[in-house]
Amino acid sequence: MIETLLTSVGAGGVAGALVIWILREWLSERLKQSISAEYTRRLEEYKRDVELRFNDQVRLRRLYEDLAISLEDIYGTMPDQDPKKMAVTVHKMFALLALYAPDDVYRRVKDTFYCRDGKTVYARDFRPPVYHALRKSLFGKGTNLNPEDLVDNLETRPLPQNGAAPGEA
């Protein structure tokens, strides 16, 4: 009888240990899968966020490049331009800035553009503060240039064809 009892208890203990081991493995596997799923979800979320921020930076850089080219076109040919066409170009520039540029960039461009009693300013007064605002928007603290560090206006003359230095021809 004691042998039967010991056999029953032993078999029950082994069966109980087996059930506990199976439950522990099952719970452990479920926990691993849950953690893995959460990790995968968060990783995908992070990848999407990085991609969106990258795309925003690319779009902003393209906008700023287009803006810079438009400004150079406007100011480079200002005396030859029809005022109505120039006004349309400037309005397009401000429309793009209003849609895509950060507030500080829009305000800086607007304030610089109208800094002379509501009248349009010339390139040498306009370029450095605007380009500085664009750089700050793109690079943040990564730029140490100030408006006075940026090129304001360049005038060029063709070099003489005979190879002489300028002014010696």
C-alpha positions in Angstrom: 0.0 0.0 0.0 2.8 2.4 0.8 4.5 1.4 -2.4 1.3 2.2 -4.3 1.0 5.5 -2.5 4.7 6.3 -3.2 4.3 5.3 -6.8 1.1 7.5 -7.1 2.8 10.5 -5.4 6.0 10.0 -7.6 3.9 9.7 -10.8 1.8 12.7 -9.7 5.0 14.7 -8.9 6.5 13.8 -12.3 3.2 14.7 -14.0 3.0 17.9 -12.1 6.6 18.8 -12.8 5.9 18.1 -16.5 2.8 20.3 -16.5 4.7 23.1 -14.8 7.6 22.8 -17.3 5.2 22.8 -20.3 3.3 25.9 -18.9 6.6 27.7 -18.2 7.8 27.0 -21.7 4.5 28.0 -23.2 4.4 31.3 -21.2 8.0 31.9 -21.9 7.4 31.5 -25.7 4.3 33.7 -25.6 6.3 36.4 -23.7 9.2 36.2 -26.3 6.7 36.5 -29.2 4.9 39.4 -27.5 8.2 41.3 -26.9 9.3 40.5 -30.5 6.0 41.8 -31.9 6.2 45.0 -29.8 9.9 45.5 -30.8 9.0 45.0 -34.5 6.0 47.4 -34.2 8.2 50.1 -32.5 11.0 49.6 -35.0 8.6 50.1 -38.0 7.1 53.1 -36.3 10.6 54.6 -35.8 11.5 53.8 -39.5 8.4 55.6 -40.7 9.1 58.6 -38.5 12.7 58.8 -39.7 11.5 58.5 -43.3 8.9 61.2 -42.9 11.5 63.5 -41.3 14.0 62.8 -44.1 11.3 63.5 -46.8 10.4 66.7 -45.0 14.1 67.8 -45.0 14.4 66.9 -48.7 11.3 68.8 -49.6 12.5 71.8 -47.5 15.9 71.7 -49.2 14.3 71.7 -52.6 12.0 74.5 -51.7 15.0 76.6 -50.4 17.0 75.8 -53.5 14.1 76.9 -55.7 13.7 80.0 -53.6 17.4 80.8 -53.9 17.3 80.3 -57.7 14.2 82.5 -57.9 15.8 85.2 -55.8 18.9 85.2 -57.9 16.8 85.3 -61.1 14.8 88.2 -59.8 17.7 90.2 -58.5 20.0 89.2 -61.3 17.8 90.6 -64.0 15.9 93.2 -62.0 16.4 96.2 -64.3 15.3 94.1 -67.3 12.2 92.6 -65.7 8.6 93.5 -66.2 7.3 94.6 -62.8 4.1 92.6 -63.2 6.1 89.4 -63.9 8.4 90.0 -61.1 5.5 90.6 -58.7 4.0 87.2 -59.8 7.3 85.5 -59.1 7.6 87.1 -55.7 4.0 86.1 -54.8 4.7 82.5 -55.8 7.8 82.6 -53.6 5.8 83.8 -50.7 3.0 81.2 -51.4 5.6 78.4 -51.2 7.1 79.8 -48.1 3.7 80.1 -46.5 2.9 76.5 -47.2 6.2 74.8 -46.4 8.7 77.0 -44.6 8.9 77.3 -40.8 7.3 80.4 -39.3 10.6 82.0 -38.5 11.8 81.7 -42.1 8.6 83.1 -43.5 8.7 86.1 -41.1 12.4 86.7 -41.8 11.9 86.7 -45.5 8.8 88.9 -45.3 10.5 91.4 -42.9 13.6 91.6 -45.0 11.7 92.0 -48.2 9.7 94.9 -46.8 12.2 96.4 -44.5 12.3 99.8 -46.3 8.9 101.4 -45.5 7.0 98.7 -47.4 9.2 99.0 -50.5 11.1 96.2 -52.1 14.8 96.1 -51.2 17.7 95.4 -53.4 19.8 92.1 -53.5 22.7 93.3 -51.4 20.3 94.1 -48.5 18.1 91.0 -49.1 20.3 88.0 -49.7 22.4 87.6 -46.5 19.5 87.8 -43.9 17.3 85.5 -46.1 20.0 83.0 -46.7 20.9 83.1 -43.1 17.3 82.3 -42.1 17.2 79.4 -44.6 20.5 78.0 -43.2 19.3 78.3 -39.6 16.1 76.4 -40.6 18.0 73.6 -42.3 21.0 73.3 -40.0 19.8 74.7 -36.7 22.8 75.0 -34.3 24.9 73.2 -36.9 25.7 76.6 -38.6 27.8 79.3 -37.1 27.5 81.7 -40.0 25.9 85.0 -39.5 24.2 87.2 -42.1 27.3 89.3 -42.4 29.4 86.2 -43.2 27.4 85.5 -46.4 28.1 86.9 -49.8 25.9 89.9 -50.5 26.5 90.9 -54.0 29.1 90.0 -56.6 29.9 91.9 -59.8 32.0 90.2 -62.4 33.9 91.3 -65.4 35.2 89.0 -68.1 38.9 88.2 -68.1 40.9 89.6 -71.0 41.5 87.1 -73.8 45.2 87.7 -74.1 46.0 86.2 -70.7 46.9 89.6 -69.1 45.8 90.2 -65.6 42.7 92.3 -65.1 43.5 96.0 -65.4 46.7 95.3 -67.5 45.1 94.8 -70.9 
